[in-house]
Amino acid sequence: MRSLRIVHSEAATSFGGQEGRIFKEMTAMRARGHHMEAICQPKALLAERLSDAGFTVHTLEMDGVANYLKGVATIRGILREGRFDVLNTHSRRDTVIAAAAARLAGTPLIVRTRHLSNKVGSLWSYTRLPHRVTTVSDHVRQHLIERGVPAASVATVYSPIVLPPPVERSTLREELGLADDDIVVGCVAVMRATKGHKDLIDAIAPLMASRPRLHLVFVGGGSPVFEQTQAYVAELGLQDRIHLMGMRRDVPNLLAGFDLFALATQQEASGTVYVEAQASGLPVIGTDVGGVSEMFRDGETGILVPPKDARALAGALERLIDDAGLRRRMGEAGRKMVWEEGVFSPARLAETTEAVYTKWLAERAG
């Protein structure tokens, strides 16, 4: 396998899951010997983090008509001078600029990555500008195919998680004043309406009435849902049983303090947080939306329930809350899947990405 020259473009200035995926992908591909660069906006946090990690980052403004025309010309020059084999775009804005520039520059392979699970509007940035498309789950891939993207032009490349070192003892229970034999159901997710925090509360609240040692912990922030959830918990009088911890940077430490993980999300492109929970040895409960069913093995490492189905969610919770042996078996199966099989490792991401790039470059050359 020859070393490829690859450049990624991203228009977002914030740093979330999509930008984290780009960072991990570039790092993993560099480790396999490929030359990696990026094109970002000047104030992008991704640009800062990539630069700190030793990557070459080109910056230019991408907003507005004037910056579009200027951006196409600038990126065309970057691509020609860098003699890149692959341009991989990630957002609609950078795709319409960078992919257009790559067409003019004659870049051999232009790839667009689709990170989101919501419905695609215009197909222009998936069919006319890039040569091929990658998606973060088979669910997203199937949606694009149904919308008209040729099946042979779309490949799934799962987002990876970087496994943290094992946590000897979590500080979670000490922080919250919980005993070792309390049962803690944990949820880690940004506070958005579509993440289903209220659905999870409604499913677990009746179980708390007959299980005095049962607690629910939310990790994640985001207004106004955080404040709305806080008010709802107070309305139910469950402040001492449902704990909102806000944004935290020590998620592995907190996961190690849970007995099981549950996220009743209503919309999800993939859901790598389920993978992170399994890496910590936790059984998981998830909703059958988007790519969630691809993140764990229903009945083996966790339980999959229909979305917005309070009875099914409560049943799954009750089953795991009341059966320590089942929690242990599912948790160990999940840990093995993530750590030993390496299904969602950065190395697997790089191997898969390298394989699809190589295949598509050969097809294009042929």
BALOBA-1460 file (C-alpha; in Angstrom, 3 decimals):
// residues 366
<rec num="1" residu="m" x="0.000" y="0.000" z="0.000"/>
<rec num="2" residu="r" x="1.518" y="3.326" z="-1.062"/>
<rec num="3" residu="s" x="1.335" y="6.354" z="1.162"/>
<rec num="4" residu="l" x="-1.561" y="8.640" z="0.191"/>
<rec num="5" residu="r" x="-1.683" y="12.415" z="0.359"/>
<rec num="6" residu="i" x="-5.018" y="13.275" z="1.959"/>
<rec num="7" residu="v" x="-6.582" y="16.603" z="2.943"/>
<rec num="8" residu="h" x="-9.775" y="17.032" z="4.986"/>
<rec num="9" residu="s" x="-12.013" y="20.116" z="4.921"/>
<rec num="10" residu="e" x="-14.457" y="21.225" z="7.622"/>
<rec num="11" residu="a" x="-16.413" y="24.496" z="7.873"/>
<rec num="12" residu="a" x="-17.568" y="24.239" z="11.494"/>
<rec num="13" residu="t" x="-15.821" y="26.404" z="14.079"/>
<rec num="14" residu="s" x="-17.084" y="24.512" z="17.151"/>
<rec num="15" residu="f" x="-15.731" y="21.150" z="18.261"/>
<rec num="16" residu="g" x="-18.231" y="18.297" z="18.638"/>
<rec num="17" residu="g" x="-18.575" y="14.689" z="17.626"/>
<rec num="18" residu="q" x="-18.078" y="15.377" z="13.919"/>
<rec num="19" residu="e" x="-14.885" y="17.332" z="14.478"/>
<rec num="20" residu="g" x="-13.679" y="14.728" z="16.966"/>
<rec num="21" residu="r" x="-14.175" y="12.050" z="14.323"/>
<rec num="22" residu="i" x="-12.047" y="14.045" z="11.839"/>
<rec num="23" residu="f" x="-9.290" y="14.487" z="14.411"/>
<rec num="24" residu="k" x="-9.210" y="10.772" z="15.261"/>
<rec num="25" residu="e" x="-9.343" y="9.748" z="11.613"/>
<rec num="26" residu="m" x="-6.455" y="12.014" z="10.650"/>
<rec num="27" residu="t" x="-4.398" y="10.801" z="13.593"/>
<rec num="28" residu="a" x="-5.046" y="7.133" z="12.812"/>
<rec num="29" residu="m" x="-4.308" y="7.555" z="9.105"/>
<rec num="30" residu="r" x="-1.064" y="9.403" z="9.868"/>
<rec num="31" residu="a" x="-0.062" y="6.491" z="12.103"/>
<rec num="32" residu="r" x="-0.450" y="4.204" z="9.054"/>
<rec num="33" residu="g" x="2.013" y="6.342" z="7.099"/>
<rec num="34" residu="h" x="-0.299" y="8.611" z="5.111"/>
<rec num="35" residu="h" x="0.314" y="12.353" z="4.696"/>
<rec num="36" residu="m" x="-2.560" y="14.304" z="6.266"/>
<rec num="37" residu="e" x="-3.490" y="18.006" z="6.081"/>
<rec num="38" residu="a" x="-6.669" y="19.992" z="6.762"/>
<rec num="39" residu="i" x="-8.563" y="23.048" z="5.522"/>
<rec num="40" residu="c" x="-10.606" y="24.885" z="8.175"/>
<rec num="41" residu="q" x="-11.921" y="28.325" z="9.055"/>
<rec num="42" residu="p" x="-9.490" y="30.587" z="10.973"/>
<rec num="43" residu="k" x="-11.344" y="30.430" z="14.306"/>
<rec num="44" residu="a" x="-12.118" y="26.718" z="14.158"/>
<rec num="45" residu="l" x="-11.268" y="24.759" z="17.296"/>
<rec num="46" residu="l" x="-10.455" y="21.795" z="15.059"/>
<rec num="47" residu="a" x="-7.760" y="23.869" z="13.344"/>
<rec num="48" residu="e" x="-6.222" y="24.680" z="16.704"/>
<rec num="49" residu="r" x="-6.230" y="21.072" z="17.899"/>
<rec num="50" residu="l" x="-4.849" y="19.726" z="14.649"/>
<rec num="51" residu="s" x="-2.081" y="22.318" z="14.626"/>
<rec num="52" residu="d" x="-1.197" y="21.430" z="18.217"/>
<rec num="53" residu="a" x="-0.977" y="17.783" z="17.112"/>
<rec num="54" residu="g" x="1.543" y="18.655" z="14.389"/>
<rec num="55" residu="f" x="-0.722" y="18.666" z="11.328"/>
<rec num="56" residu="t" x="-0.476" y="21.288" z="8.581"/>
<rec num="57" residu="v" x="-3.728" y="23.287" z="8.603"/>
<rec num="58" residu="h" x="-4.758" y="25.763" z="5.888"/>
<rec num="59" residu="t" x="-7.286" y="28.382" z="7.037"/>
<rec num="60" residu="l" x="-9.706" y="30.559" z="5.088"/>
<rec num="61" residu="e" x="-13.108" y="32.135" z="5.631"/>
<rec num="62" residu="m" x="-15.979" y="30.106" z="4.168"/>
<rec num="63" residu="d" x="-19.030" y="32.318" z="4.808"/>
<rec num="64" residu="g" x="-20.699" y="34.455" z="2.121"/>
<rec num="65" residu="v" x="-20.603" y="34.697" z="-1.660"/>
<rec num="66" residu="a" x="-17.348" y="36.650" z="-1.796"/>
<rec num="67" residu="n" x="-15.592" y="34.072" z="0.393"/>
<rec num="68" residu="y" x="-17.039" y="31.279" z="-1.746"/>
<rec num="69" residu="l" x="-15.375" y="32.582" z="-4.899"/>
<rec num="70" residu="k" x="-12.177" y="33.420" z="-3.079"/>
<rec num="71" residu="g" x="-12.244" y="30.063" z="-1.298"/>
<rec num="72" residu="v" x="-12.597" y="28.033" z="-4.493"/>
<rec num="73" residu="a" x="-9.568" y="29.782" z="-5.974"/>
<rec num="74" residu="t" x="-7.495" y="29.446" z="-2.798"/>
<rec num="75" residu="i" x="-8.291" y="25.756" z="-2.246"/>
<rec num="76" residu="r" x="-7.671" y="24.997" z="-5.912"/>
<rec num="77" residu="g" x="-4.164" y="26.339" z="-5.406"/>
<rec num="78" residu="i" x="-3.675" y="24.337" z="-2.185"/>
<rec num="79" residu="l" x="-4.762" y="21.111" z="-3.881"/>
<rec num="80" residu="r" x="-2.589" y="21.618" z="-6.943"/>
<rec num="81" residu="e" x="0.482" y="22.555" z="-4.930"/>
<rec num="82" residu="g" x="-0.039" y="19.684" z="-2.463"/>
<rec num="83" residu="r" x="-0.670" y="17.098" z="-5.204"/>
<rec num="84" residu="f" x="-3.264" y="15.399" z="-3.005"/>
<rec num="85" residu="d" x="-4.729" y="12.017" z="-3.906"/>
<rec num="86" residu="v" x="-7.866" y="12.529" z="-1.822"/>
<rec num="87" residu="l" x="-9.981" y="15.448" z="-0.640"/>
<rec num="88" residu="n" x="-12.468" y="14.440" z="2.105"/>
<rec num="89" residu="t" x="-15.145" y="17.043" z="2.893"/>
<rec num="90" residu="h" x="-17.499" y="16.925" z="5.883"/>
<rec num="91" residu="s" x="-20.088" y="19.739" z="5.920"/>
<rec num="92" residu="r" x="-22.258" y="21.182" z="3.167"/>
<rec num="93" residu="r" x="-20.527" y="24.563" z="3.265"/>
<rec num="94" residu="d" x="-16.993" y="23.273" z="2.899"/>
<rec num="95" residu="t" x="-18.147" y="20.703" z="0.329"/>
<rec num="96" residu="v" x="-19.542" y="23.290" z="-2.088"/>
<rec num="97" residu="i" x="-16.270" y="25.241" z="-1.850"/>
<rec num="98" residu="a" x="-13.576" y="22.581" z="-1.521"/>
<rec num="99" residu="a" x="-15.156" y="19.938" z="-3.760"/>
<rec num="100" residu="a" x="-15.716" y="22.514" z="-6.511"/>
<rec num="101" residu="a" x="-12.061" y="23.539" z="-6.165"/>
<rec num="102" residu="a" x="-10.994" y="19.888" z="-6.306"/>
<rec num="103" residu="r" x="-12.931" y="19.372" z="-9.531"/>
<rec num="104" residu="l" x="-11.079" y="22.327" z="-11.050"/>
<rec num="105" residu="a" x="-7.748" y="21.118" z="-9.655"/>
<rec num="106" residu="g" x="-8.221" y="17.598" z="-11.001"/>
<rec num="107" residu="t" x="-7.917" y="15.901" z="-7.571"/>
<rec num="108" residu="p" x="-8.203" y="12.143" z="-8.263"/>
<rec num="109" residu="l" x="-10.731" y="11.328" z="-5.511"/>
<rec num="110" residu="i" x="-13.241" y="13.628" z="-3.788"/>
<rec num="111" residu="v" x="-15.101" y="12.053" z="-0.847"/>
<rec num="112" residu="r" x="-17.947" y="13.545" z="1.203"/>
<rec num="113" residu="t" x="-18.585" y="12.137" z="4.679"/>
<rec num="114" residu="r" x="-22.158" y="12.201" z="6.004"/>
<rec num="115" residu="h" x="-22.215" y="12.381" z="9.811"/>
<rec num="116" residu="l" x="-25.916" y="13.139" z="10.447"/>
<rec num="117" residu="s" x="-29.046" y="10.994" z="10.518"/>
<rec num="118" residu="n" x="-31.609" y="13.657" z="9.570"/>
<rec num="119" residu="k" x="-33.090" y="13.649" z="6.090"/>
<rec num="120" residu="v" x="-30.955" y="14.955" z="3.251"/>
<rec num="121" residu="g" x="-32.426" y="17.828" z="1.249"/>
<rec num="122" residu="s" x="-30.429" y="18.575" z="-1.866"/>
<rec num="123" residu="l" x="-28.317" y="15.728" z="-3.241"/>
<rec num="124" residu="w" x="-26.016" y="18.116" z="-5.080"/>
<rec num="125" residu="s" x="-23.262" y="17.906" z="-2.453"/>
<rec num="126" residu="y" x="-23.457" y="14.082" z="-2.470"/>
<rec num="127" residu="t" x="-23.720" y="13.270" z="-6.169"/>
<rec num="128" residu="r" x="-22.562" y="16.145" z="-8.378"/>
<rec num="129" residu="l" x="-19.570" y="17.464" z="-6.419"/>
<rec num="130" residu="p" x="-17.901" y="14.463" z="-4.713"/>
<rec num="131" residu="h" x="-16.977" y="11.241" z="-6.486"/>
<rec num="132" residu="r" x="-17.865" y="9.033" z="-3.512"/>
<rec num="133" residu="v" x="-19.484" y="9.230" z="-0.049"/>
<rec num="134" residu="t" x="-18.727" y="7.672" z="3.331"/>
<rec num="135" residu="t" x="-21.235" y="7.456" z="6.191"/>
<rec num="136" residu="v" x="-20.921" y="6.821" z="9.929"/>
<rec num="137" residu="s" x="-23.497" y="3.994" z="9.946"/>
<rec num="138" residu="d" x="-25.313" y="1.644" z="7.599"/>
<rec num="139" residu="h" x="-28.542" y="3.433" z="8.527"/>
<rec num="140" residu="v" x="-27.218" y="6.713" z="7.110"/>
<rec num="141" residu="r" x="-25.811" y="4.881" z="4.091"/>
<rec num="142" residu="q" x="-29.200" y="3.299" z="3.348"/>
<rec num="143" residu="h" x="-30.941" y="6.670" z="3.588"/>
<rec num="144" residu="l" x="-28.598" y="8.156" z="0.986"/>
<rec num="145" residu="i" x="-29.135" y="5.184" z="-1.318"/>
<rec num="146" residu="e" x="-32.911" y="5.569" z="-0.981"/>
<rec num="147" residu="r" x="-32.533" y="9.264" z="-1.853"/>
<rec num="148" residu="g" x="-30.676" y="8.408" z="-5.054"/>
<rec num="149" residu="v" x="-26.968" y="8.058" z="-4.317"/>
<rec num="150" residu="p" x="-25.657" y="4.928" z="-6.152"/>
<rec num="151" residu="a" x="-25.029" y="2.082" z="-3.681"/>
<rec num="152" residu="a" x="-21.575" y="1.406" z="-5.127"/>
<rec num="153" residu="s" x="-20.591" y="4.989" z="-4.364"/>
<rec num="154" residu="v" x="-21.352" y="4.878" z="-0.618"/>
<rec num="155" residu="a" x="-19.414" y="3.048" z="2.107"/>
<rec num="156" residu="t" x="-19.877" y="2.886" z="5.873"/>
<rec num="157" residu="v" x="-16.877" y="3.759" z="8.027"/>
<rec num="158" residu="y" x="-17.746" y="3.646" z="11.739"/>
<rec num="159" residu="s" x="-16.490" y="6.416" z="13.993"/>
<rec num="160" residu="p" x="-13.917" y="5.191" z="16.509"/>
<rec num="161" residu="i" x="-13.468" y="5.707" z="20.205"/>
<rec num="162" residu="v" x="-10.093" y="6.117" z="21.840"/>
<rec num="163" residu="l" x="-10.100" y="3.702" z="24.764"/>
<rec num="164" residu="p" x="-9.103" y="5.347" z="28.061"/>
<rec num="165" residu="p" x="-6.919" y="3.614" z="30.629"/>
<rec num="166" residu="p" x="-8.919" y="1.522" z="33.140"/>
<rec num="167" residu="v" x="-10.369" y="3.445" z="36.085"/>
<rec num="168" residu="e" x="-9.415" y="1.854" z="39.407"/>
<rec num="169" residu="r" x="-12.136" y="3.565" z="41.396"/>
<rec num="170" residu="s" x="-14.714" y="6.075" z="40.228"/>
<rec num="171" residu="t" x="-15.323" y="9.237" z="42.258"/>
<rec num="172" residu="l" x="-18.980" y="9.360" z="41.211"/>
<rec num="173" residu="r" x="-20.561" y="7.758" z="44.268"/>
<rec num="174" residu="e" x="-18.444" y="9.759" z="46.677"/>
<rec num="175" residu="e" x="-19.419" y="12.983" z="44.902"/>
<rec num="176" residu="l" x="-23.123" y="12.158" z="45.091"/>
<rec num="177" residu="g" x="-23.061" y="10.507" z="48.501"/>
<rec num="178" residu="l" x="-24.164" y="7.140" z="47.131"/>
<rec num="179" residu="a" x="-23.383" y="3.749" z="48.652"/>
<rec num="180" residu="d" x="-21.581" y="0.935" z="46.841"/>
<rec num="181" residu="d" x="-24.800" y="-1.128" z="46.810"/>
<rec num="182" residu="d" x="-26.953" y="1.637" z="45.317"/>
<rec num="183" residu="i" x="-28.012" y="0.898" z="41.723"/>
<rec num="184" residu="v" x="-26.941" y="3.686" z="39.385"/>
<rec num="185" residu="v" x="-28.380" y="4.056" z="35.893"/>
<rec num="186" residu="g" x="-26.227" y="6.498" z="33.960"/>
<rec num="187" residu="c" x="-26.776" y="8.552" z="30.826"/>
<rec num="188" residu="v" x="-24.099" y="10.594" z="29.054"/>
<rec num="189" residu="a" x="-25.428" y="12.897" z="26.322"/>
<rec num="190" residu="v" x="-25.655" y="16.554" z="25.402"/>
<rec num="191" residu="m" x="-28.919" y="17.999" z="26.698"/>
<rec num="192" residu="r" x="-31.087" y="18.244" z="23.574"/>
<rec num="193" residu="a" x="-34.794" y="17.464" z="23.266"/>
<rec num="194" residu="t" x="-34.094" y="14.619" z="20.812"/>
<rec num="195" residu="k" x="-31.830" y="12.821" z="23.305"/>
<rec num="196" residu="g" x="-34.864" y="11.617" z="25.272"/>
<rec num="197" residu="h" x="-33.909" y="12.636" z="28.806"/>
<rec num="198" residu="k" x="-37.566" y="13.132" z="29.754"/>
<rec num="199" residu="d" x="-38.469" y="9.745" z="28.256"/>
<rec num="200" residu="l" x="-35.860" y="8.101" z="30.467"/>
<rec num="201" residu="i" x="-37.137" y="9.910" z="33.562"/>
<rec num="202" residu="d" x="-40.728" y="8.891" z="32.829"/>
<rec num="203" residu="a" x="-39.681" y="5.251" z="32.416"/>
<rec num="204" residu="i" x="-37.550" y="5.017" z="35.559"/>
<rec num="205" residu="a" x="-39.595" y="7.161" z="37.986"/>
<rec num="206" residu="p" x="-42.229" y="4.433" z="38.681"/>
<rec num="207" residu="l" x="-39.433" y="1.920" z="39.336"/>
<rec num="208" residu="m" x="-37.899" y="4.241" z="41.919"/>
<rec num="209" residu="a" x="-41.068" y="4.094" z="44.005"/>
<rec num="210" residu="s" x="-40.402" y="0.455" z="44.929"/>
<rec num="211" residu="r" x="-36.590" y="0.543" z="44.737"/>
<rec num="212" residu="p" x="-35.234" y="3.028" z="47.292"/>
<rec num="213" residu="r" x="-31.605" y="2.392" z="46.291"/>
<rec num="214" residu="l" x="-32.155" y="3.205" z="42.610"/>
<rec num="215" residu="h" x="-30.611" y="6.389" z="41.172"/>
<rec num="216" residu="l" x="-30.398" y="8.025" z="37.743"/>
<rec num="217" residu="v" x="-27.401" y="10.181" z="36.768"/>
<rec num="218" residu="f" x="-27.313" y="12.529" z="33.770"/>
<rec num="219" residu="v" x="-23.939" y="13.744" z="32.477"/>
<rec num="220" residu="g" x="-24.022" y="16.515" z="29.882"/>
<rec num="221" residu="g" x="-25.061" y="20.122" z="29.486"/>
<rec num="222" residu="g" x="-27.035" y="22.251" z="27.077"/>
<rec num="223" residu="s" x="-29.565" y="25.030" z="27.551"/>
<rec num="224" residu="p" x="-32.493" y="25.205" z="27.758"/>
<rec num="225" residu="v" x="-33.027" y="21.425" z="28.095"/>
<rec num="226" residu="f" x="-30.737" y="21.187" z="31.140"/>
<rec num="227" residu="e" x="-32.847" y="23.755" z="33.018"/>
<rec num="228" residu="q" x="-36.099" y="22.177" z="31.790"/>
<rec num="229" residu="t" x="-34.963" y="18.742" z="32.969"/>
<rec num="230" residu="q" x="-33.885" y="20.169" z="36.321"/>
<rec num="231" residu="a" x="-37.324" y="21.749" z="36.765"/>
<rec num="232" residu="y" x="-39.101" y="18.517" z="35.785"/>
<rec num="233" residu="v" x="-37.091" y="16.503" z="38.320"/>
<rec num="234" residu="a" x="-38.022" y="19.049" z="41.011"/>
<rec num="235" residu="e" x="-41.669" y="18.865" z="39.963"/>
<rec num="236" residu="l" x="-41.551" y="15.097" z="40.510"/>
<rec num="237" residu="g" x="-39.791" y="15.548" z="43.853"/>
<rec num="238" residu="l" x="-36.909" y="13.303" z="42.777"/>
<rec num="239" residu="q" x="-33.951" y="15.654" z="43.301"/>
<rec num="240" residu="d" x="-32.331" y="13.170" z="45.692"/>
<rec num="241" residu="r" x="-32.703" y="10.293" z="43.195"/>
<rec num="242" residu="i" x="-32.070" y="11.926" z="39.799"/>
<rec num="243" residu="h" x="-28.754" y="13.776" z="39.598"/>
<rec num="244" residu="l" x="-27.736" y="16.258" z="36.878"/>
<rec num="245" residu="m" x="-23.949" y="16.657" z="36.760"/>
<rec num="246" residu="g" x="-23.656" y="18.980" z="33.769"/>
<rec num="247" residu="m" x="-20.678" y="18.983" z="31.423"/>
<rec num="248" residu="r" x="-17.748" y="16.893" z="32.611"/>
<rec num="249" residu="r" x="-14.297" y="16.151" z="31.208"/>
<rec num="250" residu="d" x="-13.865" y="12.922" z="33.190"/>
<rec num="251" residu="v" x="-16.525" y="10.787" z="31.498"/>
<rec num="252" residu="p" x="-14.559" y="7.481" z="31.838"/>
<rec num="253" residu="n" x="-14.334" y="8.122" z="35.590"/>
<rec num="254" residu="l" x="-18.100" y="8.642" z="35.800"/>
<rec num="255" residu="l" x="-18.945" y="5.661" z="33.578"/>
<rec num="256" residu="a" x="-16.944" y="3.471" z="35.947"/>
<rec num="257" residu="g" x="-19.364" y="4.454" z="38.718"/>
<rec num="258" residu="f" x="-22.520" y="3.346" z="36.833"/>
<rec num="259" residu="d" x="-24.173" y="-0.079" z="37.017"/>
<rec num="260" residu="l" x="-25.760" y="0.251" z="33.583"/>
<rec num="261" residu="f" x="-26.047" y="2.796" z="30.791"/>
<rec num="262" residu="a" x="-29.274" y="4.002" z="29.159"/>
<rec num="263" residu="l" x="-29.938" y="6.589" z="26.461"/>
<rec num="264" residu="a" x="-33.455" y="6.931" z="25.024"/>
<rec num="265" residu="t" x="-32.396" y="9.003" z="22.031"/>
<rec num="266" residu="q" x="-34.978" y="9.751" z="19.341"/>
<rec num="267" residu="q" x="-32.474" y="10.597" z="16.580"/>
<rec num="268" residu="e" x="-28.908" y="9.347" z="16.166"/>
<rec num="269" residu="a" x="-26.586" y="8.883" z="13.191"/>
<rec num="270" residu="s" x="-24.489" y="6.314" z="15.042"/>
<rec num="271" residu="g" x="-24.226" y="6.676" z="18.819"/>
<rec num="272" residu="t" x="-20.622" y="6.002" z="19.807"/>
<rec num="273" residu="v" x="-21.432" y="6.814" z="23.449"/>
<rec num="274" residu="y" x="-22.934" y="3.314" z="23.638"/>
<rec num="275" residu="v" x="-19.527" y="1.980" z="22.589"/>
<rec num="276" residu="e" x="-17.794" y="4.049" z="25.278"/>
<rec num="277" residu="a" x="-20.194" y="2.638" z="27.885"/>
<rec num="278" residu="q" x="-19.495" y="-0.922" z="26.744"/>
<rec num="279" residu="a" x="-15.749" y="-0.228" z="26.892"/>
<rec num="280" residu="s" x="-16.303" y="0.492" z="30.591"/>
<rec num="281" residu="g" x="-17.962" y="-2.900" z="31.028"/>
<rec num="282" residu="l" x="-21.534" y="-1.605" z="31.207"/>
<rec num="283" residu="p" x="-24.652" y="-3.248" z="29.769"/>
<rec num="284" residu="v" x="-26.507" y="-0.703" z="27.633"/>
<rec num="285" residu="i" x="-30.098" y="0.159" z="26.804"/>
<rec num="286" residu="g" x="-30.718" y="1.999" z="23.539"/>
<rec num="287" residu="t" x="-33.537" y="2.960" z="21.205"/>
<rec num="288" residu="d" x="-33.878" y="1.501" z="17.723"/>
<rec num="289" residu="v" x="-33.264" y="4.720" z="15.786"/>
<rec num="290" residu="g" x="-30.588" y="5.644" z="13.258"/>
<rec num="291" residu="g" x="-27.415" y="3.638" z="13.660"/>
<rec num="292" residu="v" x="-27.885" y="2.782" z="17.348"/>
<rec num="293" residu="s" x="-28.573" y="-0.906" z="16.607"/>
<rec num="294" residu="e" x="-25.123" y="-1.089" z="14.975"/>
<rec num="295" residu="m" x="-23.348" y="0.105" z="18.130"/>
<rec num="296" residu="f" x="-24.155" y="-2.901" z="20.338"/>
<rec num="297" residu="r" x="-25.526" y="-6.426" z="20.119"/>
<rec num="298" residu="d" x="-29.152" y="-6.671" z="21.190"/>
<rec num="299" residu="g" x="-29.627" y="-9.417" z="23.758"/>
<rec num="300" residu="e" x="-25.877" y="-9.941" z="24.132"/>
<rec num="301" residu="t" x="-24.280" y="-6.664" z="25.198"/>
<rec num="302" residu="g" x="-27.467" y="-4.680" z="25.780"/>
<rec num="303" residu="i" x="-31.170" y="-4.286" z="25.128"/>
<rec num="304" residu="l" x="-32.683" y="-2.445" z="22.155"/>
<rec num="305" residu="v" x="-36.170" y="-0.940" z="22.543"/>
<rec num="306" residu="p" x="-38.471" y="0.968" z="20.172"/>
<rec num="307" residu="p" x="-38.267" y="4.768" z="20.418"/>
<rec num="308" residu="k" x="-40.913" y="6.614" z="22.451"/>
<rec num="309" residu="d" x="-42.109" y="3.310" z="23.951"/>
<rec num="310" residu="a" x="-42.289" y="3.965" z="27.702"/>
<rec num="311" residu="r" x="-43.418" y="0.440" z="28.554"/>
<rec num="312" residu="a" x="-40.606" y="-1.256" z="26.627"/>
<rec num="313" residu="l" x="-38.011" y="1.138" z="28.063"/>
<rec num="314" residu="a" x="-39.272" y="0.584" z="31.606"/>
<rec num="315" residu="g" x="-39.225" y="-3.177" z="31.020"/>
<rec num="316" residu="a" x="-35.612" y="-3.119" z="29.840"/>
<rec num="317" residu="l" x="-34.604" y="-0.975" z="32.793"/>
<rec num="318" residu="e" x="-36.408" y="-3.223" z="35.274"/>
<rec num="319" residu="r" x="-34.792" y="-6.324" z="33.804"/>
<rec num="320" residu="l" x="-31.248" y="-5.013" z="34.189"/>
<rec num="321" residu="i" x="-31.822" y="-3.179" z="37.475"/>
<rec num="322" residu="d" x="-33.138" y="-6.347" z="39.150"/>
<rec num="323" residu="d" x="-30.677" y="-8.861" z="37.667"/>
<rec num="324" residu="a" x="-27.061" y="-8.301" z="38.704"/>
<rec num="325" residu="g" x="-25.974" y="-11.473" z="36.920"/>
<rec num="326" residu="l" x="-27.430" y="-10.288" z="33.623"/>
<rec num="327" residu="r" x="-25.746" y="-6.908" z="34.052"/>
<rec num="328" residu="r" x="-22.426" y="-8.646" z="34.628"/>
<rec num="329" residu="r" x="-22.764" y="-10.991" z="31.621"/>
<rec num="330" residu="m" x="-23.834" y="-8.260" z="29.206"/>
<rec num="331" residu="g" x="-21.193" y="-5.902" z="30.552"/>
<rec num="332" residu="e" x="-18.414" y="-8.427" z="30.027"/>
<rec num="333" residu="a" x="-19.666" y="-9.251" z="26.518"/>
<rec num="334" residu="g" x="-19.641" y="-5.546" z="25.635"/>
<rec num="335" residu="r" x="-16.179" y="-5.028" z="27.061"/>
<rec num="336" residu="k" x="-14.881" y="-7.972" z="25.016"/>
<rec num="337" residu="m" x="-16.494" y="-6.664" z="21.806"/>
<rec num="338" residu="v" x="-14.864" y="-3.258" z="22.178"/>
<rec num="339" residu="w" x="-11.473" y="-4.124" z="23.652"/>
<rec num="340" residu="e" x="-10.673" y="-7.550" z="22.185"/>
<rec num="341" residu="e" x="-12.481" y="-7.436" z="18.826"/>
<rec num="342" residu="g" x="-11.537" y="-3.795" z="18.194"/>
<rec num="343" residu="v" x="-14.725" y="-3.178" z="16.209"/>
<rec num="344" residu="f" x="-14.691" y="0.561" z="16.909"/>
<rec num="345" residu="s" x="-10.954" y="1.171" z="17.281"/>
<rec num="346" residu="p" x="-9.067" y="3.974" z="15.505"/>
<rec num="347" residu="a" x="-6.931" y="1.266" z="13.874"/>
<rec num="348" residu="r" x="-10.041" y="-0.364" z="12.365"/>
<rec num="349" residu="l" x="-11.234" y="3.053" z="11.147"/>
<rec num="350" residu="a" x="-7.894" y="3.646" z="9.420"/>
<rec num="351" residu="e" x="-7.860" y="0.181" z="7.848"/>
<rec num="352" residu="t" x="-11.388" y="0.596" z="6.496"/>
<rec num="353" residu="t" x="-10.760" y="4.145" z="5.265"/>
<rec num="354" residu="e" x="-7.553" y="3.087" z="3.551"/>
<rec num="355" residu="a" x="-9.351" y="0.185" z="1.867"/>
<rec num="356" residu="v" x="-12.225" y="2.296" z="0.493"/>
<rec num="357" residu="y" x="-9.899" y="5.097" z="-0.659"/>
<rec num="358" residu="t" x="-7.669" y="2.573" z="-2.448"/>
<rec num="359" residu="k" x="-10.630" y="0.829" z="-4.081"/>
<rec num="360" residu="w" x="-12.186" y="4.078" z="-5.243"/>
<rec num="361" residu="l" x="-8.903" y="5.488" z="-6.528"/>
<rec num="362" residu="a" x="-8.412" y="2.321" z="-8.568"/>
<rec num="363" residu="e" x="-11.957" y="2.588" z="-9.950"/>
<rec num="364" residu="r" x="-11.405" y="6.230" z="-10.849"/>
<rec num="365" residu="a" x="-8.074" y="5.479" z="-12.525"/>
<rec num="366" residu="g" x="-9.617" y="2.636" z="-14.468"/>
